[in-house]
């Protein structure tokens, strides 16, 4: 693990624990890259808020208004039109947790929204929208697709140009990682049954808006600092959302 404490816009303490690569006994530091998994969702949410601020969408839009394929989804627990962008952002959409066909034991996961939407007859709500909190990777996959369609820019490209570059987050990226970053990745390990030995974890299937970013402590310091910038000018070079 790599750990950091951020105060304001400063990384005031950091440490590396264990090894980023066991055979090489490489210690992790603030530049070691890890999959940040669902922290990616915070970037997707920021992208949605940018488009809201630009008047390109409304948080109370049904997601089916931007993804018309969803109108064929199952509606046993309420019409799909009741699933709004706002409810998807806050995990109150009621949508199923994962795209159709997901099996994390393999692992098998469909990270492309267009392929998930092609199986719309297998998609639906599992609890009534806006009735309770229910985590959903699928909802954030759809939010990423809305970012792409509304902006006219592929999701990963939009996040890179409209968020990462503006904040100077040069060590944060989706796969395939550029050659300059590949060597800084930590190796993931998993336990073996009835053994203290670790084995390298299998590669992850492609994931995007719901969990696909790699990053490091130094870059996440910039991301945390951005969250506290409440008095900056709207969309300044280091402020990707209005401070308010």
Buried (B, 14 or more C-beta within 10 A) or exposed (E): EBEBEBEEEEBEEBBBEEBBBBEEEBBBBBEBBBBBBBBBBEBBBBBBBBBBBEEBBEBEBBBBBBBEBBBEBBBEBBEBBBBBBBBBBBBBBBBBEBBBEBEEEEEEBBBBBEEBBEEBEEBBBBBBBBEEEBEBBBBBBBBBBBBBBBBEBEBBEBBBEBBBBBBEBBBBBBBEBEEEBEEBBBBBBEEEEEEEEBEEEEEBEEBBBBBBBBBBBBBBBBBBBBEEBEEBEEBEEBBBBBEE
